[in-house]
Amino acid sequence: MSPAVPRRSFLSMAALAGVTIVSSVALSGCTTFPRAFRSASARCAPRRASEVVPDTGSLFGVNLDWGQQTLEEYATLLGHRPAVAVVFADVPLGVQDVEDVRGAADQVRGQGGTLLLTLEPQDGLQSVTDHVADDVAALVNEMQESGVPVIVRFAHEMNGSWYPWGQQPDAYVAAFRRVARALRSGAPGSATMWAPNEGGGYPFIGGPSSAVAGTPAFDVLDTDGDGVLTTRDDPYTPYYPGDDVFDWVGLSIYHWGAAAPWGANVLPEEGKFAAKLTGTYNGAGGDETPVPDFYDLFGVRRNKPVAVPETAALVVPRGDPEGERAIKQAWWSQVFSAETASRFPNVRMVNWFEWDKYETEVQEHVDWTVLHDPATRAAFVGGLPGWLHFAEAPQPCRTVEPGR
């Protein structure tokens, strides 16, 4: 997806009514001390993020519009505590970014789940220095020690042309490895996720970060060596940071409609979700069969848990609630189908993108949500399968005394 603005909203104090960001009042057994005293007082024994990977089935998570809804409110509507909550933050971290992430972590702690921290280097990959990476590790370690497992997704959808960090394979790999090294040493127990966009439409020509012919990046991306970037070039491997620096693989998979120009409300074709995951799509959007099988290549062969960190179906509200609901239902029925569970056992996380936001490609607001409309919510909740895992009630953490 190529949003007009970063896919997050500042955690305003108004939106966090009832949730104290710096407080001596415990949201769970882990928030025992005010934040300023946590380093000097007993702290939580960090729960390793690797421990959240289910043996079977998949974690259910949400990309929440934090400025409009609290995690508790979302959980109440869903009838379950999400196992994963996604928060976005710029990197280098600013003061507001740190407080936003802390606020999200406090909410996750109160619900008993895992935080998927998505880092966006809006100033470019060159801004991600060793010092910046160490700052990230320090913040992640703080959250881990407060009892919140953290998975870090750095510079997602790097194969797209819509972000400042897009289509710069060598610089991306170097920055990813830098952040991963800092996390390994400074935030033990945290996990990392490598997460491109699904390769349909690659190389996404015309975006602000499209690779330019004659540059080193272009040469690396021209995987078939024919001098041009086309659908025949590999949309994943040039950006691969190495098996040793990540724990999860992820792939953003959306139903944007049938074909560009985007904006028409169209039912997804049968089997589209699975085809996007495996590089076998050949339909109204074109022949995408040159795209590699992401699930097999990066999940099965490397024995990594696979995430769908973002998914939803495009609906532009146009006064047809039943037809619009049918589009969303057709998509979630594929995503959460019995086939997904049986055919793709390595898929261990699926996060719905619960936003209603303006999309540049459409020039209109797109309602990606499934819980806002009561009828859609009832259908969605009623159709959630038994192989999904939700967060359990938060438990008091095992404390560790200073110096241990």
Buried (B, 14 or more C-beta within 10 A) or exposed (E): BBBEEEBBBEBEEEBBEEBBBEEEEBBBBBBBBEBEEBEEEBBBBBBBBBEBBBEEBBBBBBBBBBBBBBBBBBBEBBEBBBBBBBBBBBBBBEEEBBBBBBBBBBBBBBBBBBBBBBBBBEBBBEBBEEEBBBBBBBBBBBBBBBBBBBBBBBBBBBBBBBBBBBBBBEBBBBBBBBBBBBBBEBBEBBBBBBBBBBBBBBBBEEBEBBBEEEEEBBBBBBBEEEEEBEBBBBBBBBBBBEEEBBBBBBBBBBBBBBEEEBBEBBBBBEBBBBBBBBBEBEBEBEEBEBBBBBBBBBBBEBEBBBBBBBBBBBBBBEEEEEEBBBBBBBBBBBBBBEEBBEEBBBBBBBBBBBBBBEBEBBEBEBBBBBBBBEEBBEBBBEEBBEBBBBBEEBEEBEBEEEEE
